[in-house]
């Protein structure tokens, strides 16, 4: 989702290992209201004094279906003085938004890929009113791998399949319902209890010890027919979509004999969202649960809610018949996620936000400053309490000759401080970003060097230590260090016993991505670009995966 630049060298996303994926905090600094938006119906036509806009957040793979269905739905046409705005958004991001954003910024309707997400939304007022589509969770690999494993006549159960010796590419447990459902399936198939929990842990650790391969690369290997293509937990629809344009599809869906947990794409009313004309929301609900929606979903490779397969299923590497359903308990899956998150080392991150006046530039419905504030606040709701975060702000000569100020020292989020907790202190200070903007310009280089030194002096050997720099400009402190001097100093002061990675995020078209890339390369970090500021949510989500 989004258009952030793929990183190469220092700018690549780090290889995603299961240990990283397990940590809910890796999803940690996950961030606010991004996404790809289609306007399903134009507003302001006809004699309408105002137009009721129904905001609909949809799992990205289903967003084209929603856009198609809502584009000409009864009750959402120009003559109805109503429209629907469809936003493709990862469910984990919507979960963060539900805890952090005002009602006017929330969707009225939410279609995540799985009902598991509702269990992670805490006390949010949610009401499931139907289902738009379904797709069972399967293991994807190549036909050659299936033959080599002897699974032509059927695969073993989930636990046996995942311990078969074939490499496993596990998606991010913090953001992937397929990954969570897979581990939940292992636990359920083994009857639950302590032994089942141990089997899940062993599966994760075995994957961690194996070769590090991303799900995307694993799917590519499967599509190319590699006999050693890893097993990847994905939705059946993803196999269908991957094979849609292939002349000789080699990627196939494997269905463990225990049955398959399903993605049910629930249609959820968000009760805390501000409400337009109730009739418009009802019209969107009718459209998304209509026969037209069912047909559109089948044409996109999903199953109907009754298990009806899409056309050409066998040719697309999937079965005609729906596999037996393996039911998962959302509460137990949540408990499993909490247990697995304890396997990962916590992060210790000094976050540093640019507050130069260039952050006043328009972005989305606000400014770059408000976007950064909302993104960070949304992410903060998802970070585990044992992770440590600190907060600095910077601009050229912000405090005398110094380019930065410390707003909150780095401490565990659950730490108590003067009658409150660190998480709340950070939340309060993030609210101040729009009011802190300084005309001094951007003091990027001096701040980066000081932040790395501060993080090293505060190093925690039990955690992954890093500095996150978010800026929309270039270095404008003429009296500070130059880039070459900064890079030389970062390299000469590097301490293998206390490594500090710098993760740079270039916000908007004016940010110096090249400098951030060089800084990242010097520290073993990564640099990201959010050329379109509305991509910040996704970019920060990826950036904080760096371990």
Secondary structure in CASP SS format (residue, H / E / C, confidence):
PFRMAT SS
TARGET T0000
AUTHOR 0000-0000-0000
METHOD secondary structure of the structure
MODEL  1
X C 1.00
X C 1.00
X C 1.00
X C 1.00
X C 1.00
X C 1.00
X C 1.00
X C 1.00
X H 1.00
X H 1.00
X H 1.00
X C 1.00
X C 1.00
X C 1.00
X C 1.00
X C 1.00
X C 1.00
X H 1.00
X H 1.00
X H 1.00
X H 1.00
X H 1.00
X C 1.00
X H 1.00
X H 1.00
X H 1.00
X H 1.00
X C 1.00
X C 1.00
X C 1.00
X C 1.00
X C 1.00
X C 1.00
X C 1.00
X C 1.00
X E 1.00
X E 1.00
X E 1.00
X E 1.00
X C 1.00
X C 1.00
X C 1.00
X C 1.00
X C 1.00
X C 1.00
X C 1.00
X C 1.00
X C 1.00
X C 1.00
X C 1.00
X C 1.00
X E 1.00
X E 1.00
X E 1.00
X E 1.00
X E 1.00
X E 1.00
X E 1.00
X C 1.00
X H 1.00
X H 1.00
X H 1.00
X H 1.00
X H 1.00
X H 1.00
X H 1.00
X H 1.00
X H 1.00
X H 1.00
X H 1.00
X C 1.00
X C 1.00
X C 1.00
X C 1.00
X C 1.00
X C 1.00
X C 1.00
X H 1.00
X H 1.00
X H 1.00
X C 1.00
X E 1.00
X E 1.00
X E 1.00
X E 1.00
X E 1.00
X E 1.00
X E 1.00
X C 1.00
X C 1.00
X H 1.00
X H 1.00
X H 1.00
X H 1.00
X H 1.00
X H 1.00
X H 1.00
X H 1.00
X H 1.00
X H 1.00
X C 1.00
X C 1.00
X H 1.00
X H 1.00
X H 1.00
X C 1.00
X C 1.00
X C 1.00
X E 1.00
X E 1.00
X E 1.00
X C 1.00
X C 1.00
X C 1.00
X C 1.00
X H 1.00
X H 1.00
X H 1.00
X H 1.00
X C 1.00
X C 1.00
X C 1.00
X C 1.00
X C 1.00
X C 1.00
X E 1.00
X E 1.00
X E 1.00
X E 1.00
X E 1.00
X E 1.00
X C 1.00
X C 1.00
X E 1.00
X E 1.00
X E 1.00
X E 1.00
X E 1.00
X E 1.00
X E 1.00
X E 1.00
X E 1.00
X H 1.00
X H 1.00
X H 1.00
X H 1.00
X H 1.00
X H 1.00
X H 1.00
X C 1.00
X C 1.00
X C 1.00
X C 1.00
X C 1.00
X E 1.00
X C 1.00
X C 1.00
X H 1.00
X H 1.00
X H 1.00
X H 1.00
X H 1.00
X C 1.00
X C 1.00
X C 1.00
X C 1.00
X C 1.00
X E 1.00
X E 1.00
X C 1.00
X C 1.00
X C 1.00
X C 1.00
X C 1.00
X C 1.00
X C 1.00
X H 1.00
X H 1.00
X H 1.00
X H 1.00
X H 1.00
X H 1.00
X H 1.00
X H 1.00
X H 1.00
X H 1.00
X H 1.00
X H 1.00
X H 1.00
X C 1.00
X C 1.00
X C 1.00
X H 1.00
X H 1.00
X H 1.00
X H 1.00
X H 1.00
X H 1.00
X H 1.00
X H 1.00
X H 1.00
X H 1.00
X H 1.00
X H 1.00
X H 1.00
X H 1.00
X H 1.00
X H 1.00
X H 1.00
X C 1.00
X C 1.00
X C 1.00
X C 1.00
X C 1.00
X H 1.00
X H 1.00
X H 1.00
X H 1.00
X H 1.00
X H 1.00
X H 1.00
X H 1.00
X H 1.00
X C 1.00
X C 1.00
X C 1.00
X C 1.00
X C 1.00
X C 1.00
X C 1.00
X E 1.00
X E 1.00
X E 1.00
X E 1.00
X E 1.00
X H 1.00
X H 1.00
X H 1.00
X H 1.00
X H 1.00
X H 1.00
X H 1.00
X H 1.00
X C 1.00
X C 1.00
X C 1.00
X C 1.00
X C 1.00
X C 1.00
X C 1.00
X E 1.00
X E 1.00
X E 1.00
X E 1.00
X C 1.00
X E 1.00
X C 1.00
X C 1.00
X C 1.00
X E 1.00
X C 1.00
X E 1.00
X E 1.00
X C 1.00
X C 1.00
X E 1.00
X E 1.00
X E 1.00
X E 1.00
X E 1.00
X C 1.00
X C 1.00
X C 1.00
X C 1.00
X C 1.00
X C 1.00
X C 1.00
X H 1.00
X H 1.00
X H 1.00
X H 1.00
X H 1.00
X H 1.00
X H 1.00
X H 1.00
X H 1.00
X H 1.00
X H 1.00
X C 1.00
X C 1.00
X H 1.00
X H 1.00
X H 1.00
X H 1.00
X H 1.00
X H 1.00
X H 1.00
X H 1.00
X H 1.00
X C 1.00
X C 1.00
X C 1.00
X E 1.00
X C 1.00
X C 1.00
X C 1.00
X C 1.00
X C 1.00
X C 1.00
X C 1.00
X C 1.00
X C 1.00
X C 1.00
X H 1.00
X H 1.00
X H 1.00
X C 1.00
X C 1.00
X C 1.00
X C 1.00
X C 1.00
X C 1.00
X C 1.00
X C 1.00
X E 1.00
X C 1.00
X C 1.00
X C 1.00
X C 1.00
X H 1.00
X H 1.00
X H 1.00
X H 1.00
X H 1.00
X H 1.00
X H 1.00
X H 1.00
X H 1.00
X H 1.00
X H 1.00
X H 1.00
X C 1.00
X C 1.00
X C 1.00
X C 1.00
X C 1.00
X E 1.00
X E 1.00
X E 1.00
X E 1.00
X E 1.00
X E 1.00
X E 1.00
X E 1.00
X C 1.00
X E 1.00
X H 1.00
X H 1.00
X H 1.00
X H 1.00
X C 1.00
X E 1.00
X E 1.00
X C 1.00
X C 1.00
X E 1.00
X E 1.00
X H 1.00
X H 1.00
X H 1.00
X H 1.00
X H 1.00
X H 1.00
X H 1.00
X H 1.00
X H 1.00
X H 1.00
X H 1.00
X H 1.00
X H 1.00
X C 1.00
X C 1.00
X C 1.00
X C 1.00
X C 1.00
X C 1.00
X C 1.00
X E 1.00
X E 1.00
X E 1.00
X E 1.00
X E 1.00
X E 1.00
X E 1.00
X E 1.00
X E 1.00
X E 1.00
X E 1.00
X E 1.00
X C 1.00
X C 1.00
X E 1.00
X E 1.00
X E 1.00
X E 1.00
X E 1.00
X E 1.00
X E 1.00
X E 1.00
X E 1.00
X E 1.00
X E 1.00
X C 1.00
X C 1.00
X C 1.00
X E 1.00
X E 1.00
X C 1.00
X C 1.00
X E 1.00
X E 1.00
X H 1.00
X H 1.00
X H 1.00
X H 1.00
X H 1.00
X H 1.00
X H 1.00
X H 1.00
X H 1.00
X C 1.00
X C 1.00
X H 1.00
X H 1.00
X H 1.00
X C 1.00
X C 1.00
X E 1.00
X C 1.00
X C 1.00
X C 1.00
X C 1.00
X C 1.00
X H 1.00
X H 1.00
X H 1.00
X H 1.00
X H 1.00
X H 1.00
X H 1.00
X H 1.00
X H 1.00
X H 1.00
X H 1.00
X H 1.00
X H 1.00
X H 1.00
X C 1.00
X C 1.00
X C 1.00
X C 1.00
X C 1.00
X C 1.00
X E 1.00
X E 1.00
X E 1.00
X E 1.00
X E 1.00
X E 1.00
X E 1.00
X E 1.00
X C 1.00
X C 1.00
X C 1.00
X C 1.00
X C 1.00
X C 1.00
X C 1.00
X C 1.00
X C 1.00
X C 1.00
X C 1.00
X H 1.00
X H 1.00
X H 1.00
X H 1.00
X H 1.00
X H 1.00
X H 1.00
X H 1.00
X H 1.00
X H 1.00
X H 1.00
X C 1.00
X C 1.00
X H 1.00
X H 1.00
X H 1.00
X C 1.00
X C 1.00
X E 1.00
X E 1.00
X E 1.00
X E 1.00
X E 1.00
X E 1.00
X E 1.00
X C 1.00
X C 1.00
X C 1.00
X C 1.00
X C 1.00
X H 1.00
X H 1.00
X H 1.00
X H 1.00
X H 1.00
X H 1.00
X H 1.00
X H 1.00
X H 1.00
X H 1.00
X H 1.00
X C 1.00
X C 1.00
X E 1.00
X E 1.00
X E 1.00
X E 1.00
X E 1.00
X C 1.00
X C 1.00
X H 1.00
X H 1.00
X H 1.00
X H 1.00
X H 1.00
X H 1.00
X H 1.00
X H 1.00
X H 1.00
X H 1.00
X H 1.00
X C 1.00
X C 1.00
X C 1.00
X C 1.00
END
